[in-house]
Each structure stands twice: as structure tokens, then as C-alpha cells.
Amino acid sequence: MGNSGEEEIYEFEEFCLDAGKRLLLQEDGEPVPLMPKAFEILLFLVKKAGTVIEKDELMEAIWPDTAVEENNLTQNISALRRVLGEKHRENRFIATVPGRGYKFVAEVREVREVEARPTDSEDLPAKPQHRGKNKKKWWLVGAAAAILFIVAAAGYLFFRENSDSPARSVRSIAILPFKPITAENRDEALETGMADTLITKLSGSEELTVRPLAAVRRFSSPEQDPAEAGRQLGVESVLDGGVQISGGRVRVSAKLIRSEDGRQLWAEQFDEPLGDIFSVQDSISQRVAAALRISLANLANRSFTNNVEAYQLFLRGRLHASRLILPELQKGISFYEQAIAVDPTYAHAYAELSNAYRAMVLTNDAPPLQIMPKALAAATKAVELDKDLPDAWTSLGSCEFWYRWDWEMAEKHFVKAINIDPSNASAHTFYAHLLSNIGRHEAAIARIQHARELDPLNFFASVLEGQILCLAGRDDESLQILRSAVNVNPDFWLAHLFIARTYMNKGMWPEAIAAANKAREITNGNAEATGTVGYALGRSGDLAGARRILSELEDAKNPRYIPAYTIAQVYLGMGDRAKALEQLEKAYEGKETLMVFLGVEPRWNELRSEPRFKALISRMGFE
């Protein structure tokens, strides 16, 4: 008997899907470009046309044995709808079934092209059998496939001989702060802002890892070697550029560089009216994507504002707020409010305004009941204005976590941000913090480690991993990470504060006191650092020293807000449980942010059998 082979080919409307050759072709035989995963999703849906496919089933089929975010699926579905020419809510090919998954709704016709091969009794191959109406179409299909094969073979031979070609694909990139084209016209806010906008536009794709702004901010020197920066950041490519605004025009130069050897992959210059700065940013992101041979994610075509004045005010807000000290945060808030006044629909400005308010409380001892409602209102407005902005959901999740103490809602918002942009290291980091504080330690450790994979040089994520390990009872691992962090950046106060907590877990009181004092010194008397010193002094037996710290905190109450949570620590260190509980109850009434540690912080373990402490744990929802 002769052997025969079959090729699965599916027709729907003006398209032809060739499973064997992995091609989607139009009626005239023109190939439709599709990324591999998008093709697999389309083939799976077409094979089960008319049937509702659950999201989990589809994800398991396309990404077997791989943990991926649901957003990877939705992005590929969106890409398929675009290439198929499906308009918004048209459901001409792919229908979304709310709460379940997707269904391919177009009529599908399966064509089997049989090729009979010679056997012992047959010397001549049989002619392929076609349906008459498709004869011309399949001739074109065959011709197109042959052309593609020839092109692919030529490409293979070329790249085999030119394996060092600068056009080869890379899968990671850092976008450095842009430099001034002329030194006397430096605009640091614009330079960092250009990088930040392009980071956002190129992020969110499963094909490309993009380092966040926090990782690249330190490479802003005009003398910085971009290739060396790329090697330090652990990426294959770097986008380096210059920018200047003068005479109502914006001049931008950009070049894509391979980190390995500094070889230039692409370069271009732009000189446009200032009002076209957003189209310049779009052009750069599109050209970089083309050079890297990737498709852009949904965020790439987003314009957060079309108002240049609002954009410039926003950039100045980001510049000041990123410095985190109170005067700079207040300047940042002022610029954000001005940006919102110019463009009341500027969701991104609302999200960053929320973050600045929250930082006033977390790092500058501002009163939560006065400030956190403003943070919550700004984050809520950001989400109302733009439900597809991951930073808005991260800001709202942070308010639910630190202020409203609604753990379930906070988790929902962080997951939403991650589903929109799986590469958003900030969302993963804050989600890890939440998981740690509600006692889901293993999940928190896995999440913070993933955040560090996305952003290896994020110093905050590094020290936060140390804290998460400490709260999980893995003190030796915590010390290893935090000691390394202190050596790398001895001026980062949180590293000293977190390592003090780990030393306290191990009963290393002199080391704990020294570390907490260092955090206190760097912050010029931060209340949490000061309270930690007092607690450690008391527990070490130095009650006189603890009383001095307590008096210092009480005396500082008039010009400043001193959290009751920090005073409770000192009382606990001195062995006065009743007064410690009294202060914790005040902290609860004052909605103090540090109360989120009540369920997991080891120093409170000696109070956990107290009825008043149990009541607090219950009221905060930690049970």
C-alpha cells in the first residue's frame, strides 16, 4: 500500500489558514504577518470553531507547563483581531464570552490536500485533488509558499554567514535618560521624561524585557558610555538619545546600540514643532520595535495627554517627587496639580499625585487621616479616567493596602495592573509587599524574586526582599541580602532599618541598635527609625536609653506628627504592655500605615495572647 500525507487547510471568509506551513494568507495569496503564539491561538480557535474555549484551556494549550499572565492571551487576541480587520465589538471572527473565554464565530471550511506518493506498484504521483472553486486560490497559495521558502532559505544562508549581523533580534533593552543636545540648555525633567515615556510605550510585550525608569535613572550623565550602561544593566540593547526644546521646536536624536560591542543598530534625528513631541515619541518606539523585530504592546499607541504644557508640568512633578524628601514631594504635588488643571483628563498625573501623597506619609511622618484620603481620591480618579493604565491600578491597590486595609481589594488591583502589563516591576513589588504583610510568605518571596528578575538593579526591591525574608523567619537569608545592600548603597536608610529588624529577631541587640541609629541619622530623625532604636535599647536592658528615646518622641509631637505605632514599640521594649496596647489602639483609630505590620511583625509576638491585641488583629482583618 502507498503512503499518503495530508495538509490541514482551513478557509474562513477571505482568509486561508495553512496549518502545515504555519501561514495565514489572504484571498490573493498574500501572507498575513503573525507572531508564533498568535498563530497557535488562531489555529486552536479555528479547529474548534463554534465552540466556547475557556481561557484556562486555551492558555494551557498555547503555553503548556508555563506560568503566564492572562494578559499574554488578551494581547494576542487583540493582535489577531487587528490583522483580521475586525472592528471594535464587531465579533466578526472572534467573540469574547464574558467570564469564560472565546469562540471563533466565522464559518470555517476545512480543505484537505492529499499528496499520493509513488509505491511499489505506482511510478507516477497522483495529481492533488482540489475543489474547483479553490483552484486559483491554491495555485496562489503554493506560489506564495514557494516564494516564502526561497526568502527564508536565503535569509538562513545570509545569517549563517553573518551571525554577527547588527540586525539580529534582541530581547532586552534599557532606555537611558536622554542627554542635552547642547549643554547650556539642559532640561533634566524632559530628558528623564522622554526615557520614561518610551519605557512605557515599549513595555508590556512578552517579546521584550524593558528596564524601568528606576533602574536607568543613574545613567544620566552626558559622558555615559551607553554600551557600558547596557552591560551593567544586563540588557542586550540600549536606546540612547538627546533632546532639546528651542524656539517652539523639539529636536531629538536617538540611536539603538548593541550592548555587547557598542554597534549601532538604528539611528534617526527629528526636528519637529513642539506640539508634535508625542508623534516623535511614537515614531521612535515604532522604529525601535521594527529594528528589534518585535510587535508593540497595547500601551505603545497610548497618549496619556495631548497637551504639551500639561506633559511638561507632569515631567517636572516626577522629577521632584522622585526625590522623596518632604519639600521635594510638595513641589512635585504642586506640579501634578498644575498639570491636572491644564488637562483634567490626565490619568497618569492623578496616579503619580496619589503616589506622592502616599510617600509623604510613609517616609515623612505626615498624618495619615489628613493625607491618605487625598491619595485615595487621586488614585480612584486615575482609574475612572483610564482603566487600562497599570500605574493607576497600582496606586489604587497601594491605597487599599496602606490606608483602607482591604487586603482582598488591594490584591485585586495589583493583579489587574499585572494583567495589563506583566513586565511592570513596580506592580509585582507592591503585590509582594501585600502578600508578605498578610502572612502569605512563600507567595511573597516568589513574587519579589520575579520583580527583581524584571528589574535586577531596583535597590528598593532588593531590600524589600530582605524584609520579606525576615518576616518569613528566614533571618540568615535576610541578613545576606541586606548586608550586601548596605555595602552597595550605605546611604539608603531602609536597608539599615530592615537589617535592624533582622538583628532583633536574632537577639543581636548591639548590631540592631547600631543599624537603627544609622537609619535615624540618614533620615534626620525619622520616627520609625527612632522608635526602633528605643525598642532595641529597652530589650537590650538599657531602660534609661529607651526612656530618653520616648521623651524625644513625645517632645517632637508639637511641630511634627509622631505615629502612635512607633511610641508603642518603645513601651513594648521597656516591658510596659498596657501602654503599648494603648498606643496601638490610638494607631488604629488614626489609620496609621505601619499598622499593616501588626499581623506579622515578630516584636509583637509577646502580645498575641492579649485580648486587646486579638481585638485589633480581628478589626484589621488579619484573621
Disulfide bonds with the S-S distance in Angstrom:
none
